[in-house]
Amino acid sequence: MKGKFACPYCHTKTDYLLLKHGKKHCYMGHHHFLPIDHKCRRNKVSFNNKMEVRKAPEPLTGEQVLQHYESFYQFKFGAQSKKRKQRDKEKRLHNWRKKSIFFQLPYWKIFLISHNLDMMHIEKNICESILGTLLDLECKSKDNEEARHDMQHLGIRMDHHPVCEKGKFTLPPPLYKLGKDDKKLLCKFLHEVNLPDGYASNIRRCVDENRFLLSGLKTHDYHIIFQKLLPLVLRNILPKEVVVPLIDLSRFFSSLCSKELVEKELANMSASIRETLCRLEMIFPLTFFDIMVHLPVHLAEEAALGGHICYRWMYPVERYLRTVKGYVRNKAHPEGSAVEGYITEECMTFCSEFFKDIPTRPERHESTTVPEPLAGLSVFY
């Protein structure tokens, strides 16, 4: 059962199939982002058995988005709201479900970046999918029996089709399949790695070497693992066909996080990430390619318009939200309690400005410091 799926950023239409088990798998079709004369466009076997002739899509402008807004009914929330109108999905020309209040601003349609992509969550979700698939974690792996049946139903990846023996299906091992010794090596590397103080949290407590499990990792932990640790260990346990695109993907995120961005390098990164995702499509199953794996296509272009990633991601916001949550004392009214704690903190900070000799914010390692005697003559004290 074929239909259409649109990227919420570039709004490009890509085919999907609604398969027997009711799940929706998208053909993100990253090879149609490539140049017209690229060899991957003529590769039918590795993708969807079709030659790609579509041109690379262009993001919609604010005026075009507003034209789409006029073509659908906005559902009104509340007890007196009318029932939502049911309409045929085949006639829908866009992927909008709700009218954003930001587009009511008169200047919103002229913005070059109408939606800021958060690289923090994109990187975290991609790294989580990679680790879950490599270690075959429960509810985290993108490779399962349903994914293999989907490829068999579509007639692609013949070497990945499940084999039925005595009424039971066995899954042929793919290129990214890790053996028991390789999983143990990966978990041992993450368990024994030593990082500088304050560089990352204690990753060792999140790794179970015996059961090959990863749990309790924070978003910044995935950031460190994906950019710094994973390329070091994967080159020794995976074949070259799998390691090269994974390292290129890690290098892409590492380059975006740099303090200096050059316009020419961003253009090259935008072209290279498309080829990297195409090579990943030839290796990993369809379930691996959700919308989070597609969004890196737009990150380099967005950085060229919006500037450095470190000023637009969610790390400072998430850290400050943790501070605000610490102000809560009355769980029956958390919002008011947080506001009261914030006002109290601001008042104490304001009053402390009048006491110059009294430190109000102790250093992190203040308790470990030992006062040293002053050097020189006492007359110069």
C-alpha positions as CSV (number, residue, x, y, z in Angstrom):
1,M,0.0,0.0,0.0
2,K,1.8,3.1,-1.2
3,G,1.6,6.6,0.0
4,K,3.6,9.8,0.6
5,F,5.7,11.0,3.5
6,A,7.1,14.5,3.8
7,C,10.2,15.7,5.6
8,P,9.1,18.4,8.1
9,Y,12.1,20.5,7.2
10,C,12.4,20.4,3.4
11,H,8.9,19.0,2.9
12,T,10.1,16.7,0.1
13,K,7.8,13.8,-0.9
14,T,9.2,10.3,-0.5
15,D,7.5,7.0,-0.9
16,Y,6.7,4.7,1.9
17,L,5.0,1.3,2.2
18,L,2.5,0.2,4.8
19,L,3.4,-3.4,5.3
20,K,1.6,-6.4,6.7
21,H,2.5,-5.7,10.4
22,G,1.1,-2.2,10.2
23,K,4.3,-0.3,10.5
24,K,5.3,2.5,8.2
25,H,8.8,2.3,6.6
26,C,10.0,5.4,4.7
27,Y,12.1,5.3,1.6
28,M,14.0,8.5,2.5
29,G,15.7,8.1,-0.9
30,H,18.9,10.0,-0.1
31,H,20.2,9.2,-3.5
32,H,17.8,11.7,-5.0
33,F,19.7,14.4,-3.1
34,L,22.8,13.6,-5.1
35,P,23.9,15.3,-8.4
36,I,22.1,14.1,-11.5
37,D,25.2,12.4,-13.0
38,H,26.1,10.5,-9.7
39,K,26.5,6.7,-10.1
40,C,24.3,5.9,-7.1
41,R,21.3,7.2,-9.0
42,R,21.7,4.3,-11.5
43,N,22.1,1.7,-8.7
44,K,18.8,-0.1,-8.5
45,V,19.8,-3.2,-6.5
46,S,21.0,-1.4,-3.4
47,F,18.0,0.9,-3.0
48,N,14.4,0.3,-4.2
49,N,15.0,-1.4,-7.6
50,K,14.3,1.9,-9.4
51,M,16.5,4.3,-11.1
52,E,16.4,7.7,-9.4
53,V,15.6,10.6,-11.8
54,R,14.2,13.2,-9.4
55,K,16.1,16.4,-8.8
56,A,17.4,17.4,-5.4
57,P,14.5,19.1,-3.5
58,E,14.5,22.7,-2.4
59,P,13.2,23.8,1.0
60,L,10.0,25.7,0.9
61,T,9.9,29.4,1.6
62,G,7.7,31.0,4.3
63,E,5.2,32.2,1.8
64,Q,4.8,28.7,0.3
65,V,4.3,27.3,3.8
66,L,1.6,29.9,4.5
67,Q,-0.2,28.8,1.3
68,H,-0.2,25.2,2.6
69,Y,-1.7,26.5,5.9
70,E,-4.6,27.9,4.0
71,S,-5.6,24.5,2.6
72,F,-6.4,22.6,5.8
73,Y,-8.7,22.9,8.7
74,Q,-7.2,23.8,12.1
75,F,-8.6,21.7,14.9
76,K,-9.8,23.7,17.9
77,F,-9.1,22.2,21.3
78,G,-11.5,22.4,24.2
79,A,-14.8,20.9,25.4
80,Q,-16.8,22.9,22.8
81,S,-14.6,22.1,19.9
82,K,-16.0,20.6,16.7
83,K,-15.1,17.1,15.6
84,R,-12.1,17.0,13.4
85,K,-12.9,16.7,9.7
86,Q,-12.0,13.4,8.1
87,R,-10.4,13.8,4.7
88,D,-8.7,11.5,2.3
89,K,-4.9,11.3,2.9
90,E,-4.3,10.8,-0.8
91,K,-5.5,14.4,-1.6
92,R,-3.3,16.0,1.0
93,L,-0.5,18.0,-0.6
94,H,1.5,18.7,2.5
95,N,2.6,17.1,5.8
96,W,1.1,19.7,8.2
97,R,-1.1,18.7,11.1
98,K,-1.2,21.9,13.2
99,K,-0.9,25.6,12.5
100,S,2.0,27.0,14.4
101,I,1.5,30.3,16.3
102,F,4.9,31.5,15.1
103,F,3.6,31.9,11.6
104,Q,1.1,34.5,12.8
105,L,4.0,36.9,13.3
106,P,4.2,39.3,10.3
107,Y,7.9,38.8,9.8
108,W,8.0,35.0,10.2
109,K,7.6,34.3,6.5
110,I,10.8,36.1,5.6
111,F,13.0,34.0,7.9
112,L,15.6,31.8,6.1
113,I,15.5,29.3,9.0
114,S,11.9,28.8,10.1
115,H,12.7,25.7,12.2
116,N,15.9,25.3,14.1
117,L,17.1,21.7,14.1
118,D,18.5,20.6,17.5
119,M,21.7,18.7,16.8
120,M,21.9,17.5,20.4
121,H,18.9,15.2,20.1
122,I,19.7,14.3,16.4
123,E,23.2,13.1,17.3
124,K,21.9,11.3,20.4
125,N,19.2,9.4,18.5
126,I,21.5,8.4,15.7
127,C,24.2,7.1,18.1
128,E,21.6,5.2,20.1
129,S,20.3,3.5,16.9
130,I,23.9,2.6,15.9
131,L,24.8,1.1,19.3
132,G,21.5,-0.7,19.6
133,T,21.8,-2.3,16.2
134,L,25.5,-3.3,16.6
135,L,25.0,-4.8,20.1
136,D,21.5,-6.1,19.2
137,L,19.9,-4.5,22.2
138,E,16.3,-5.3,23.0
139,C,13.9,-2.6,21.8
140,K,16.8,-0.6,20.5
141,S,18.0,-2.7,17.6
142,K,16.8,-1.7,14.1
143,D,17.5,-5.2,12.7
144,N,14.8,-7.7,13.6
145,E,12.6,-10.4,11.9
146,E,10.0,-7.9,10.8
147,A,12.6,-5.7,9.1
148,R,13.9,-8.7,7.2
149,H,10.4,-9.7,6.1
150,D,9.9,-6.1,4.9
151,M,12.9,-6.3,2.6
152,Q,11.7,-9.7,1.3
153,H,8.3,-8.2,0.7
154,L,9.9,-5.3,-1.3
155,G,12.2,-7.6,-3.2
156,I,15.5,-5.9,-2.2
157,R,18.6,-7.1,-0.4
158,M,18.3,-10.8,-1.3
159,D,21.2,-11.8,1.0
160,H,19.2,-10.3,4.0
161,H,16.0,-12.3,3.4
162,P,15.0,-14.6,6.3
163,V,15.4,-18.4,5.7
164,C,12.6,-20.7,6.8
165,E,13.9,-24.0,8.2
166,K,11.5,-26.5,9.9
167,G,8.9,-23.8,10.4
168,K,11.3,-21.3,12.0
169,F,12.9,-18.3,10.4
170,T,16.6,-17.7,10.7
171,L,18.2,-14.4,9.8
172,P,21.4,-14.4,7.7
173,P,24.2,-12.4,9.4
174,P,24.7,-9.0,7.8
175,L,28.0,-7.1,7.5
176,Y,27.4,-5.2,10.7
177,K,26.7,-8.3,12.8
178,L,29.0,-8.5,15.8
179,G,30.0,-11.8,17.4
180,K,30.2,-12.4,21.1
181,D,33.9,-11.6,21.2
182,D,33.4,-8.3,19.2
183,K,30.6,-7.2,21.5
184,K,32.8,-8.0,24.5
185,L,35.6,-5.9,23.0
186,L,33.3,-3.0,22.4
187,C,31.8,-3.1,25.9
188,K,35.2,-3.6,27.5
189,F,36.6,-0.6,25.6
190,L,33.7,1.7,26.8
191,H,34.1,0.3,30.4
192,E,37.8,0.8,30.7
193,V,38.2,4.2,28.9
194,N,39.6,7.0,31.0
195,L,38.5,10.5,30.3
196,P,39.6,13.8,31.8
197,D,37.7,15.1,34.8
198,G,34.7,17.1,33.7
199,Y,35.0,16.0,30.1
200,A,32.2,13.4,30.4
201,S,30.3,11.5,33.0
202,N,31.3,8.1,34.4
203,I,30.5,5.9,31.3
204,R,31.7,2.8,33.2
205,R,28.6,2.6,35.3
206,C,26.4,2.5,32.2
207,V,28.1,-0.5,30.6
208,D,27.5,-4.2,31.5
209,E,30.3,-6.3,30.1
210,N,28.7,-9.6,30.9
211,R,25.3,-9.1,29.2
212,F,26.6,-6.6,26.6
213,L,24.2,-3.9,27.6
214,L,24.3,-0.1,27.6
215,S,21.8,1.8,29.9
216,G,21.5,5.1,31.6
217,L,23.6,7.1,29.1
218,K,23.0,10.8,29.0
219,T,22.8,12.9,25.9
220,H,26.4,14.2,26.3
221,D,27.6,10.7,26.8
222,Y,26.3,9.8,23.4
223,H,28.0,12.9,22.1
224,I,31.4,11.8,23.4
225,I,31.0,8.2,22.4
226,F,29.9,9.0,18.8
227,Q,32.5,11.6,18.0
228,K,35.5,10.4,20.0
229,L,35.3,6.7,21.1
230,L,33.2,4.8,18.6
231,P,35.5,5.4,15.6
232,L,38.5,4.1,17.6
233,V,37.0,0.7,18.4
234,L,34.8,0.0,15.3
235,R,37.8,0.0,12.9
236,N,39.1,-3.2,14.6
237,I,35.8,-5.2,14.8
238,L,33.8,-4.3,11.6
239,P,34.6,-4.6,7.9
240,K,35.7,-1.6,5.9
241,E,32.4,-1.3,4.0
242,V,30.7,-0.6,7.3
243,V,33.4,1.3,9.2
244,V,34.1,4.0,6.5
245,P,30.5,5.5,6.3
246,L,30.2,5.3,10.1
247,I,33.5,7.2,10.6
248,D,32.5,9.7,8.0
249,L,29.2,10.3,9.8
250,S,31.0,10.8,13.1
251,R,33.5,13.1,11.4
252,F,30.6,15.1,10.0
253,F,29.1,15.8,13.4
254,S,32.6,16.5,14.9
255,S,33.3,19.1,12.1
256,L,29.9,20.8,12.8
257,C,30.8,21.2,16.5
258,S,34.1,23.0,15.8
259,K,34.6,26.5,16.9
260,E,35.5,27.7,13.3
261,L,33.2,27.1,10.3
262,V,34.3,27.9,6.8
263,E,31.7,28.5,4.1
264,K,33.4,26.3,1.5
265,E,33.9,23.5,4.0
266,L,30.2,23.6,4.8
267,A,29.3,23.2,1.2
268,N,31.6,20.2,0.9
269,M,30.1,18.7,4.1
270,S,26.6,19.1,2.7
271,A,27.6,17.1,-0.3
272,S,29.6,14.5,1.6
273,I,26.8,13.7,4.1
274,R,24.5,12.8,1.3
275,E,26.9,10.2,-0.1
276,T,27.5,8.9,3.5
277,L,23.8,8.3,4.0
278,C,23.5,6.6,0.6
279,R,26.3,4.2,1.6
280,L,24.5,3.5,4.9
281,E,21.3,2.8,3.0
282,M,23.2,0.0,1.2
283,I,24.1,-1.6,4.5
284,F,21.5,-1.1,7.2
285,P,17.9,-2.2,7.1
286,L,15.0,0.1,6.2
287,T,13.9,0.5,9.8
288,F,17.2,2.2,10.6
289,F,16.3,5.2,8.4
290,D,13.8,7.2,10.4
291,I,13.5,11.0,10.2
292,M,16.4,11.5,12.6
293,V,18.8,9.9,10.2
294,H,17.5,12.1,7.4
295,L,17.9,15.5,9.2
296,P,21.7,15.6,9.0
297,V,21.2,16.4,5.3
298,H,20.1,19.9,6.3
299,L,22.5,20.6,9.2
300,A,25.3,21.9,7.2
301,E,23.1,24.2,5.1
302,E,21.5,25.4,8.4
303,A,24.9,26.1,9.9
304,A,25.8,28.2,6.9
305,L,22.8,30.4,7.6
306,G,22.5,30.3,11.3
307,G,26.1,30.2,12.4
308,H,27.8,27.9,14.9
309,I,26.0,24.9,16.3
310,C,27.1,25.5,19.9
311,Y,24.9,28.7,20.1
312,R,21.8,26.9,18.9
313,W,21.7,23.5,20.4
314,M,19.9,22.4,23.6
315,Y,22.8,21.7,26.0
316,P,22.6,25.0,27.9
317,V,18.8,24.9,28.0
318,E,18.8,21.3,29.4
319,R,21.4,22.2,32.0
320,Y,19.5,25.2,33.2
321,L,16.2,23.2,33.3
322,R,18.0,20.8,35.7
323,T,18.8,23.8,37.9
324,V,15.2,25.0,37.8
325,K,13.9,21.6,38.7
326,G,16.2,21.7,41.8
327,Y,14.2,24.8,43.0
328,V,11.0,22.7,43.4
329,R,10.1,22.0,47.0
330,N,6.3,21.6,46.7
331,K,5.5,18.9,44.2
332,A,1.8,19.7,44.3
333,H,2.6,23.1,42.6
334,P,6.0,22.6,40.8
335,E,5.7,25.7,38.6
336,G,5.1,28.1,41.4
337,S,7.7,26.4,43.6
338,A,10.3,26.8,40.8
339,V,9.4,30.5,40.3
340,E,9.7,31.1,44.0
341,G,13.1,29.4,44.2
342,Y,14.3,31.3,41.1
343,I,13.3,34.7,42.6
344,T,14.9,33.8,45.9
345,E,18.2,32.9,44.1
346,E,18.1,36.2,42.3
347,C,17.5,38.2,45.5
348,M,20.4,36.5,47.2
349,T,22.7,37.1,44.3
350,F,21.7,40.8,44.2
351,C,22.2,41.2,48.0
352,S,25.6,39.4,47.8
353,E,26.9,42.2,45.6
354,F,27.1,44.4,48.7
355,F,29.3,42.0,50.5
356,K,32.5,42.0,48.5
357,D,34.6,40.1,51.0
358,I,32.2,37.2,51.4
359,P,32.3,34.6,48.6
360,T,28.9,33.4,47.6
361,R,29.8,30.8,45.0
362,P,32.4,28.4,46.2
363,E,34.8,26.7,43.7
364,R,34.3,23.1,42.7
365,H,37.5,21.9,44.3
366,E,37.7,24.5,47.1
367,S,37.7,21.8,49.8
368,T,40.8,20.2,48.4
369,T,42.9,23.3,48.1
370,V,45.5,24.0,50.8
371,P,46.5,27.6,51.5
372,E,50.2,28.2,50.8
373,P,52.4,30.6,52.7
374,L,53.2,33.8,50.9
375,A,56.6,34.1,49.3
376,G,59.1,36.9,50.0
377,L,59.5,39.4,52.8
378,S,56.7,40.2,55.1
379,V,57.0,43.9,54.3
380,F,55.5,43.1,50.8
381,Y,52.5,41.2,52.2
